[in-house]
Amino acid sequence: MDVTDTGAVRARLEALLAELDAGDARGRGGQETVALDQQAVGRLSRQDALMSQSMARATQARRDAERRRLTAALARLEDGEYGYCEACGEPIAPRRLELDPAAARCVGCAGG
């Protein structure tokens, strides 16, 4: 991906957002409330269901955080600030942006 090609960058960010949306659709069922009816679900099965629900919610929280990062990257792209470190203003290495198109900081600022 050429990080100077804003069209390609936008397309990649939007594709990553679409993947998150697809993950949201798949993960909705796992976040539903677990029934308390002990007759319908045994104690161990209910524990498994609660654990699955907890994991689904944690996965959703990670998707939400990534969505915020990608949306912020799109906003930086619109403002002409994409590819520049939000902390020091220096350019972010193209290879870093290829690996993480939502990176907002250069390696030096991200590390400390």
LOLUMMI-437823 format. One line per field, with one value per atom (N, C-alpha, C, O): residue number from 0; y, x negated, z; atom name; residue in three letters. Coordinates in Angstrom, 3 decimals, always signed. Layout:
seq	[NUM, ...]
c2	[Y, ...]
c1	[X, ...]
c3	[Z, ...]
atom	[CA, ...]
type	[ALA, ...]
END
This chain:
seq	[0, 0, 0, 0, 1, 1, 1, 1, 2, 2, 2, 2, 3, 3, 3, 3, 4, 4, 4, 4, 5, 5, 5, 5, 6, 6, 6, 6, 7, 7, 7, 7, 8, 8, 8, 8, 9, 9, 9, 9, 10, 10, 10, 10, 11, 11, 11, 11, 12, 12, 12, 12, 13, 13, 13, 13, 14, 14, 14, 14, 15, 15, 15, 15, 16, 16, 16, 16, 17, 17, 17, 17, 18, 18, 18, 18, 19, 19, 19, 19, 20, 20, 20, 20, 21, 21, 21, 21, 22, 22, 22, 22, 23, 23, 23, 23, 24, 24, 24, 24, 25, 25, 25, 25, 26, 26, 26, 26, 27, 27, 27, 27, 28, 28, 28, 28, 29, 29, 29, 29, 30, 30, 30, 30, 31, 31, 31, 31, 32, 32, 32, 32, 33, 33, 33, 33, 34, 34, 34, 34, 35, 35, 35, 35, 36, 36, 36, 36, 37, 37, 37, 37, 38, 38, 38, 38, 39, 39, 39, 39, 40, 40, 40, 40, 41, 41, 41, 41, 42, 42, 42, 42, 43, 43, 43, 43, 44, 44, 44, 44, 45, 45, 45, 45, 46, 46, 46, 46, 47, 47, 47, 47, 48, 48, 48, 48, 49, 49, 49, 49, 50, 50, 50, 50, 51, 51, 51, 51, 52, 52, 52, 52, 53, 53, 53, 53, 54, 54, 54, 54, 55, 55, 55, 55, 56, 56, 56, 56, 57, 57, 57, 57, 58, 58, 58, 58, 59, 59, 59, 59, 60, 60, 60, 60, 61, 61, 61, 61, 62, 62, 62, 62, 63, 63, 63, 63, 64, 64, 64, 64, 65, 65, 65, 65, 66, 66, 66, 66, 67, 67, 67, 67, 68, 68, 68, 68, 69, 69, 69, 69, 70, 70, 70, 70, 71, 71, 71, 71, 72, 72, 72, 72, 73, 73, 73, 73, 74, 74, 74, 74, 75, 75, 75, 75, 76, 76, 76, 76, 77, 77, 77, 77, 78, 78, 78, 78, 79, 79, 79, 79, 80, 80, 80, 80, 81, 81, 81, 81, 82, 82, 82, 82, 83, 83, 83, 83, 84, 84, 84, 84, 85, 85, 85, 85, 86, 86, 86, 86, 87, 87, 87, 87, 88, 88, 88, 88, 89, 89, 89, 89, 90, 90, 90, 90, 91, 91, 91, 91, 92, 92, 92, 92, 93, 93, 93, 93, 94, 94, 94, 94, 95, 95, 95, 95, 96, 96, 96, 96, 97, 97, 97, 97, 98, 98, 98, 98, 99, 99, 99, 99, 100, 100, 100, 100, 101, 101, 101, 101, 102, 102, 102, 102, 103, 103, 103, 103, 104, 104, 104, 104, 105, 105, 105, 105, 106, 106, 106, 106, 107, 107, 107, 107, 108, 108, 108, 108, 109, 109, 109, 109, 110, 110, 110, 110, 111, 111, 111, 111]
c2	[-1.179, +0.000, +1.229, +1.339, +2.144, +3.414, +4.396, +4.819, +4.762, +5.627, +7.053, +7.847, +7.391, +8.720, +8.740, +9.814, +7.583, +7.470, +7.478, +6.441, +8.659, +8.792, +7.926, +7.466, +7.701, +6.834, +5.406, +4.759, +4.910, +3.549, +3.440, +2.445, +4.471, +4.463, +4.459, +3.681, +5.330, +5.397, +4.050, +3.585, +3.428, +2.141, +1.076, +0.263, +1.080, +0.085, +0.327, -0.621, +1.586, +1.901, +1.521, +0.969, +1.817, +1.475, -0.034, -0.537, -0.760, -2.221, -2.797, -3.742, -2.240, -2.693, -2.396, -3.204, -1.239, -0.922, -1.897, -2.310, -2.265, -3.226, -4.591, -5.274, -4.985, -6.246, -6.196, -7.183, -5.052, -4.896, -4.998, -5.621, -4.387, -4.466, -5.914, -6.335, -6.666, -8.080, -8.846, -9.716, -8.530, -9.162, -8.812, -9.649, -7.578, -7.173, -8.041, -8.514, -8.244, -9.032, -10.475, -11.063, -11.039, -12.412, -12.508, -13.527, -11.460, -11.525, -11.157, -11.338, -10.646, -10.202, -11.311, -11.092, -12.475, -13.586, -14.001, -14.406, -13.915, -14.323, -13.370, -13.710, -12.159, -11.172, -11.141, -10.369, -11.969, -11.969, -12.443, -13.166, -12.029, -12.394, -13.899, -14.553, -14.429, -15.862, -16.136, -15.474, -17.114, -17.457, -18.023, -18.737, -17.695, -18.172, -19.478, -20.018, -19.985, -21.199, -22.399, -22.895, -22.862, -24.001, -25.298, -26.232, -25.362, -26.571, -26.703, -27.807, -25.555, -25.589, -25.734, -26.365, -25.146, -25.162, -25.584, -24.969, -26.607, -27.064, -26.026, -25.097, -26.203, -25.235, -25.063, -23.933, -26.149, -26.051, -25.462, -24.691, -25.818, -25.253, -23.751, -22.980, -23.337, -21.910, -21.184, -20.072, -21.805, -21.214, -21.044, -20.014, -22.056, -21.954, -20.816, -20.059, -20.697, -19.634, -18.265, -17.338, -18.127, -16.856, -16.521, -15.364, -17.523, -17.301, -16.885, -15.973, -17.549, -17.192, -15.768, -15.009, -15.413, -14.062, -13.034, -12.002, -13.314, -12.408, -12.239, -11.127, -13.337, -13.270, -12.497, -11.730, -12.689, -11.962, -10.463, -9.657, -10.093, -8.669, -8.064, -6.927, -8.809, -8.321, -8.160, -7.194, -9.100, -9.003, -7.793, -7.096, -7.540, -6.367, -5.084, -4.139, -5.038, -3.849, -3.606, -2.459, -4.686, -4.534, -4.030, -3.181, -4.554, -4.071, -2.599, -1.833, -2.199, -0.794, +0.122, +1.199, -0.308, +0.485, +0.595, +1.665, -0.502, -0.472, +0.407, +1.112, +0.363, +1.217, +2.697, +3.496, +3.059, +4.451, +4.839, +5.949, +3.928, +4.208, +4.412, +5.333, +3.535, +3.630, +4.890, +5.550, +5.218, +6.424, +7.675, +8.627, +7.668, +8.787, +8.900, +10.005, +7.763, +7.788, +8.378, +9.149, +8.022, +8.618, +10.123, +10.875, +10.571, +12.007, +12.711, +13.806, +12.076, +12.664, +12.733, +13.685, +11.731, +11.714, +12.890, +13.584, +13.106, +14.216, +15.571, +16.501, +15.674, +16.938, +17.165, +18.210, +16.188, +16.306, +16.050, +16.411, +15.432, +15.166, +13.696, +13.311, +12.880, +11.449, +11.253, +11.891, +10.371, +10.060, +10.896, +10.728, +11.807, +12.621, +12.287, +12.112, +12.204, +11.853, +12.921, +14.115, +12.487, +13.435, +14.029, +15.035, +13.429, +13.935, +14.921, +16.015, +14.528, +15.368, +16.045, +16.971, +15.595, +16.207, +15.688, +16.097, +14.799, +14.232, +13.160, +12.585, +12.887, +11.831, +10.461, +10.137, +9.674, +8.292, +7.448, +7.634, +6.526, +5.681, +4.965, +4.388, +4.999, +4.337, +2.863, +2.363, +2.166, +0.739, +0.565, -0.378, +1.473, +1.418, +1.600, +0.900, +2.526, +2.759, +1.601, +1.325, +0.927, -0.259, -1.354, -2.029, -1.525, -2.555, -2.168, -3.020, -0.887, -0.392, +0.935, +1.991, +0.894, +2.129, +3.133, +4.287, +2.717, +3.632, +4.216, +4.937, +3.916, +4.430, +5.946, +6.595, +6.502, +7.947, +8.539, +9.757, +7.672, +8.152, +7.431, +6.284, +8.143, +7.528, +6.524, +6.488, +5.719, +4.686, +5.317, +4.810, +6.412, +7.063, +7.543, +7.354, +8.155, +8.665, +7.554, +7.648, +6.529, +5.428, +4.611, +4.010, +4.582, +3.787, +4.403, +3.719, +5.658, +6.218, +7.373, +7.972]
c1	[-0.850, +0.000, -0.886, -1.802, -0.624, -1.347, -0.653, +0.473, -1.330, -0.701, -0.517, +0.157, -1.104, -0.876, +0.357, +0.831, +0.876, +2.085, +3.296, +3.680, +3.891, +4.983, +6.184, +6.902, +6.408, +7.513, +7.300, +8.232, +6.073, +5.756, +5.824, +6.308, +5.336, +5.383, +6.834, +7.204, +7.662, +9.076, +9.761, +10.535, +9.474, +10.084, +9.677, +10.504, +8.415, +7.961, +8.619, +9.064, +8.687, +9.320, +10.803, +11.324, +11.471, +12.889, +13.101, +14.091, +12.179, +12.274, +12.095, +12.789, +11.185, +10.985, +12.218, +12.595, +12.846, +14.086, +15.196, +15.976, +15.271, +16.282, +16.069, +17.032, +14.807, +14.514, +14.994, +15.513, +14.821, +15.300, +16.826, +17.382, +17.495, +18.959, +19.418, +20.395, +18.710, +19.050, +18.834, +19.632, +17.773, +17.519, +18.602, +18.989, +19.090, +20.195, +21.415, +22.059, +21.724, +22.908, +22.766, +23.734, +21.572, +21.352, +21.367, +21.786, +20.916, +20.757, +21.976, +21.972, +23.018, +24.194, +24.848, +25.239, +24.970, +25.629, +24.924, +25.581, +23.638, +22.876, +22.979, +22.589, +23.509, +23.612, +24.989, +25.218, +25.895, +27.246, +27.247, +26.348, +28.267, +28.394, +28.536, +29.273, +27.816, +27.868, +29.075, +29.271, +29.878, +31.093, +30.742, +29.752, +31.568, +31.349, +32.070, +31.934, +32.813, +33.608, +32.680, +32.104, +32.540, +31.664, +32.189, +31.419, +33.479, +34.051, +33.633, +33.399, +33.541, +33.226, +31.721, +31.300, +30.920, +29.479, +28.846, +29.097, +28.043, +27.356, +26.352, +26.004, +25.890, +24.988, +23.702, +23.274, +23.088, +21.852, +22.109, +21.295, +23.224, +23.566, +23.796, +23.411, +24.427, +24.678, +23.345, +23.163, +22.418, +21.087, +20.381, +19.759, +20.484, +19.909, +20.542, +19.852, +21.866, +22.580, +22.154, +21.969, +21.996, +21.548, +20.125, +19.819, +19.265, +17.889, +17.880, +17.149, +18.684, +18.770, +19.296, +18.809, +20.292, +20.843, +19.771, +19.645, +19.014, +17.951, +16.895, +16.435, +16.521, +15.527, +16.083, +15.354, +17.362, +17.978, +18.003, +17.774, +18.277, +18.292, +16.892, +16.727, +15.890, +14.517, +14.071, +13.392, +14.453, +14.127, +14.804, +14.208, +16.050, +16.776, +16.074, +15.970, +15.599, +14.892, +13.617, +13.282, +12.899, +11.703, +12.072, +11.377, +13.169, +13.615, +14.002, +13.699, +14.663, +15.059, +13.836, +13.819, +12.817, +11.592, +10.898, +10.415, +10.850, +10.229, +11.034, +10.460, +12.359, +13.207, +12.900, +12.843, +12.705, +12.368, +11.024, +10.874, +10.039, +8.729, +8.826, +8.225, +9.596, +9.746, +10.511, +10.165, +11.543, +12.321, +11.457, +11.558, +10.611, +9.697, +8.693, +8.342, +8.233, +7.302, +7.979, +7.363, +9.241, +9.983, +10.121, +10.004, +10.366, +10.482, +9.150, +9.124, +8.034, +6.718, +6.474, +5.870, +6.939, +6.794, +7.562, +7.051, +8.788, +9.617, +8.974, +9.062, +8.326, +7.725, +6.329, +5.721, +5.820, +4.478, +3.380, +2.226, +3.722, +2.745, +2.344, +1.546, +2.886, +2.566, +1.090, +0.548, +0.450, -0.954, -1.910, -3.126, -1.366, -2.196, -1.872, -0.709, -2.900, -2.754, -1.933, -2.208, -0.930, -0.096, -0.820, -0.373, -1.923, -2.667, -3.764, -3.859, -4.591, -5.741, -5.602, -6.353, -4.655, -4.441, -5.340, -5.205, -6.253, -7.153, -6.424, -5.445, -6.896, -6.258, -6.380, -7.401, -5.326, -5.343, -5.924, -5.576, -6.805, -7.461, -6.413, -5.468, -6.573, -5.607, -5.393, -4.272, -6.460, -6.319, -5.401, -4.612, -5.508, -4.636, -3.178, -2.296, -2.924, -1.558, -1.045, +0.155, -1.944, -1.525, -1.063, -0.065, -1.804, -1.464, -0.249, +0.567, -0.134, +0.976, +1.441, +0.942, +2.392, +2.818, +3.482, +3.684, +3.824, +4.441, +3.424, +3.803, +2.134, +1.106, +1.165, +1.190, +1.188, +1.268, -0.051, -0.220, -0.971, -2.259, -3.414, -3.297, -4.536, -5.751, -6.266, -5.788, -7.230, -7.758, -8.331, -8.107, -9.065, -9.683, -8.659, -8.854, -7.582, -6.556, -5.648, -5.134, -5.448, -4.583, -5.257, -4.576, -6.576, -7.306, -7.432, -7.830, -7.111, -7.321, -6.504, -6.556]
c3	[+0.000, +0.000, +0.000, +0.816, -0.900, -0.974, -0.032, -0.293, +1.073, +2.069, +1.579, +2.235, +0.439, -0.126, -1.024, -1.393, -1.376, -2.194, -1.261, -0.720, -1.079, -0.114, -0.473, +0.415, -1.753, -2.159, -1.696, -1.219, -1.833, -1.395, +0.122, +0.659, +0.808, +2.273, +2.737, +3.616, +2.146, +2.508, +2.270, +3.107, +1.128, +0.802, +1.827, +2.238, +2.236, +3.224, +4.579, +5.226, +5.017, +6.298, +6.273, +7.243, +5.167, +5.055, +5.006, +5.538, +4.370, +4.340, +5.750, +6.124, +6.518, +7.890, +8.745, +9.594, +8.522, +9.233, +8.856, +9.714, +7.580, +7.139, +7.793, +8.140, +7.960, +8.652, +10.099, +10.621, +10.739, +12.116, +12.166, +13.071, +11.194, +11.134, +10.978, +11.599, +10.151, +9.970, +11.270, +11.620, +11.977, +13.265, +14.279, +15.095, +14.228, +15.106, +14.854, +15.791, +13.594, +13.231, +13.726, +14.209, +13.608, +14.068, +15.586, +16.137, +16.270, +17.713, +18.533, +19.751, +17.899, +18.659, +19.465, +20.612, +18.895, +19.574, +20.847, +21.806, +20.882, +22.049, +23.218, +24.335, +22.970, +24.031, +24.688, +25.620, +24.210, +24.753, +26.199, +26.628, +26.945, +28.350, +28.507, +27.770, +29.480, +29.757, +30.645, +31.664, +30.253, +31.003, +32.374, +32.527, +33.373, +34.740, +35.032, +36.130, +34.101, +34.303, +34.479, +33.510, +35.724, +36.015, +35.409, +35.185, +35.145, +34.551, +33.091, +32.600, +32.398, +30.975, +30.730, +29.760, +31.615, +31.430, +32.742, +33.778, +32.712, +33.918, +34.393, +33.665, +35.637, +36.247, +35.433, +35.197, +35.008, +34.226, +32.842, +32.333, +32.243, +30.941, +31.071, +30.192, +32.174, +32.408, +32.612, +32.116, +33.337, +33.528, +32.183, +31.923, +31.342, +29.996, +29.218, +28.537, +29.322, +28.612, +29.129, +28.341, +30.457, +31.028, +30.579, +30.290, +30.522, +30.068, +28.594, +28.207, +27.788, +26.366, +26.205, +25.366, +27.015, +26.960, +27.328, +26.669, +28.362, +28.794, +27.701, +27.440, +27.074, +25.998, +24.803, +24.174, +24.484, +23.372, +23.655, +22.754, +24.882, +25.241, +25.182, +24.740, +25.621, +25.555, +24.099, +23.753, +23.268, +21.844, +21.228, +20.407, +21.619, +21.116, +21.558, +20.775, +22.787, +23.282, +22.473, +22.176, +22.113, +21.272, +19.880, +19.320, +19.319, +18.004, +18.078, +17.163, +19.150, +19.307, +19.394, +18.797, +20.139, +20.249, +18.894, +18.525, +18.161, +16.829, +15.870, +15.040, +15.986, +15.154, +15.421, +14.486, +16.685, +17.022, +16.411, +15.900, +16.459, +15.861, +14.349, +13.795, +13.688, +12.236, +11.839, +10.858, +12.596, +12.318, +12.511, +11.737, +13.540, +13.771, +12.620, +12.208, +12.105, +10.969, +9.738, +9.001, +9.511, +8.389, +8.577, +7.610, +9.797, +10.067, +9.804, +9.242, +10.215, +9.930, +8.431, +7.937, +7.716, +6.258, +5.649, +4.771, +6.120, +5.626, +5.933, +5.132, +7.098, +7.526, +6.952, +7.186, +6.200, +5.637, +6.648, +6.416, +7.764, +8.817, +8.886, +9.741, +7.999, +8.010, +7.694, +6.792, +8.439, +8.197, +9.019, +8.923, +9.835, +10.708, +12.159, +12.523, +12.972, +14.381, +15.102, +14.976, +15.852, +16.574, +17.778, +18.329, +18.191, +19.340, +18.933, +19.490, +17.959, +17.603, +16.240, +15.933, +15.424, +14.115, +13.019, +11.865, +13.351, +12.348, +11.541, +12.017, +10.319, +9.522, +10.189, +10.795, +10.064, +10.539, +9.410, +8.244, +9.762, +8.760, +7.902, +8.439, +6.574, +5.687, +6.028, +5.938, +6.418, +6.756, +7.977, +8.033, +8.943, +10.125, +9.701, +10.198, +8.797, +8.322, +7.478, +7.461, +6.782, +6.029, +6.981, +6.730, +8.083, +9.060, +9.900, +10.248, +10.221, +11.035, +10.454, +10.845, +9.525, +8.861, +9.797, +9.416, +11.010, +11.968, +12.944, +13.867, +12.755, +13.670, +13.687, +12.641, +14.891, +15.052, +15.546, +15.587, +15.914, +16.455, +15.778, +15.348, +15.698, +15.171, +16.204, +17.338, +15.805, +16.703, +17.969, +19.069, +17.823, +18.970, +19.997, +21.197, +19.541, +20.453, +20.971, +22.086, +20.194, +20.619, +21.711, +22.541, +21.720, +22.690, +24.058, +25.001, +24.201, +25.530, +25.749, +26.823]
atom	[N, CA, C, O, N, CA, C, O, N, CA, C, O, N, CA, C, O, N, CA, C, O, N, CA, C, O, N, CA, C, O, N, CA, C, O, N, CA, C, O, N, CA, C, O, N, CA, C, O, N, CA, C, O, N, CA, C, O, N, CA, C, O, N, CA, C, O, N, CA, C, O, N, CA, C, O, N, CA, C, O, N, CA, C, O, N, CA, C, O, N, CA, C, O, N, CA, C, O, N, CA, C, O, N, CA, C, O, N, CA, C, O, N, CA, C, O, N, CA, C, O, N, CA, C, O, N, CA, C, O, N, CA, C, O, N, CA, C, O, N, CA, C, O, N, CA, C, O, N, CA, C, O, N, CA, C, O, N, CA, C, O, N, CA, C, O, N, CA, C, O, N, CA, C, O, N, CA, C, O, N, CA, C, O, N, CA, C, O, N, CA, C, O, N, CA, C, O, N, CA, C, O, N, CA, C, O, N, CA, C, O, N, CA, C, O, N, CA, C, O, N, CA, C, O, N, CA, C, O, N, CA, C, O, N, CA, C, O, N, CA, C, O, N, CA, C, O, N, CA, C, O, N, CA, C, O, N, CA, C, O, N, CA, C, O, N, CA, C, O, N, CA, C, O, N, CA, C, O, N, CA, C, O, N, CA, C, O, N, CA, C, O, N, CA, C, O, N, CA, C, O, N, CA, C, O, N, CA, C, O, N, CA, C, O, N, CA, C, O, N, CA, C, O, N, CA, C, O, N, CA, C, O, N, CA, C, O, N, CA, C, O, N, CA, C, O, N, CA, C, O, N, CA, C, O, N, CA, C, O, N, CA, C, O, N, CA, C, O, N, CA, C, O, N, CA, C, O, N, CA, C, O, N, CA, C, O, N, CA, C, O, N, CA, C, O, N, CA, C, O, N, CA, C, O, N, CA, C, O, N, CA, C, O, N, CA, C, O, N, CA, C, O, N, CA, C, O, N, CA, C, O, N, CA, C, O, N, CA, C, O, N, CA, C, O, N, CA, C, O, N, CA, C, O, N, CA, C, O, N, CA, C, O, N, CA, C, O, N, CA, C, O, N, CA, C, O, N, CA, C, O, N, CA, C, O, N, CA, C, O, N, CA, C, O, N, CA, C, O, N, CA, C, O]
type	[MET, MET, MET, MET, ASP, ASP, ASP, ASP, VAL, VAL, VAL, VAL, THR, THR, THR, THR, ASP, ASP, ASP, ASP, THR, THR, THR, THR, GLY, GLY, GLY, GLY, ALA, ALA, ALA, ALA, VAL, VAL, VAL, VAL, ARG, ARG, ARG, ARG, ALA, ALA, ALA, ALA, ARG, ARG, ARG, ARG, LEU, LEU, LEU, LEU, GLU, GLU, GLU, GLU, ALA, ALA, ALA, ALA, LEU, LEU, LEU, LEU, LEU, LEU, LEU, LEU, ALA, ALA, ALA, ALA, GLU, GLU, GLU, GLU, LEU, LEU, LEU, LEU, ASP, ASP, ASP, ASP, ALA, ALA, ALA, ALA, GLY, GLY, GLY, GLY, ASP, ASP, ASP, ASP, ALA, ALA, ALA, ALA, ARG, ARG, ARG, ARG, GLY, GLY, GLY, GLY, ARG, ARG, ARG, ARG, GLY, GLY, GLY, GLY, GLY, GLY, GLY, GLY, GLN, GLN, GLN, GLN, GLU, GLU, GLU, GLU, THR, THR, THR, THR, VAL, VAL, VAL, VAL, ALA, ALA, ALA, ALA, LEU, LEU, LEU, LEU, ASP, ASP, ASP, ASP, GLN, GLN, GLN, GLN, GLN, GLN, GLN, GLN, ALA, ALA, ALA, ALA, VAL, VAL, VAL, VAL, GLY, GLY, GLY, GLY, ARG, ARG, ARG, ARG, LEU, LEU, LEU, LEU, SER, SER, SER, SER, ARG, ARG, ARG, ARG, GLN, GLN, GLN, GLN, ASP, ASP, ASP, ASP, ALA, ALA, ALA, ALA, LEU, LEU, LEU, LEU, MET, MET, MET, MET, SER, SER, SER, SER, GLN, GLN, GLN, GLN, SER, SER, SER, SER, MET, MET, MET, MET, ALA, ALA, ALA, ALA, ARG, ARG, ARG, ARG, ALA, ALA, ALA, ALA, THR, THR, THR, THR, GLN, GLN, GLN, GLN, ALA, ALA, ALA, ALA, ARG, ARG, ARG, ARG, ARG, ARG, ARG, ARG, ASP, ASP, ASP, ASP, ALA, ALA, ALA, ALA, GLU, GLU, GLU, GLU, ARG, ARG, ARG, ARG, ARG, ARG, ARG, ARG, ARG, ARG, ARG, ARG, LEU, LEU, LEU, LEU, THR, THR, THR, THR, ALA, ALA, ALA, ALA, ALA, ALA, ALA, ALA, LEU, LEU, LEU, LEU, ALA, ALA, ALA, ALA, ARG, ARG, ARG, ARG, LEU, LEU, LEU, LEU, GLU, GLU, GLU, GLU, ASP, ASP, ASP, ASP, GLY, GLY, GLY, GLY, GLU, GLU, GLU, GLU, TYR, TYR, TYR, TYR, GLY, GLY, GLY, GLY, TYR, TYR, TYR, TYR, CYS, CYS, CYS, CYS, GLU, GLU, GLU, GLU, ALA, ALA, ALA, ALA, CYS, CYS, CYS, CYS, GLY, GLY, GLY, GLY, GLU, GLU, GLU, GLU, PRO, PRO, PRO, PRO, ILE, ILE, ILE, ILE, ALA, ALA, ALA, ALA, PRO, PRO, PRO, PRO, ARG, ARG, ARG, ARG, ARG, ARG, ARG, ARG, LEU, LEU, LEU, LEU, GLU, GLU, GLU, GLU, LEU, LEU, LEU, LEU, ASP, ASP, ASP, ASP, PRO, PRO, PRO, PRO, ALA, ALA, ALA, ALA, ALA, ALA, ALA, ALA, ALA, ALA, ALA, ALA, ARG, ARG, ARG, ARG, CYS, CYS, CYS, CYS, VAL, VAL, VAL, VAL, GLY, GLY, GLY, GLY, CYS, CYS, CYS, CYS, ALA, ALA, ALA, ALA, GLY, GLY, GLY, GLY, GLY, GLY, GLY, GLY]
END
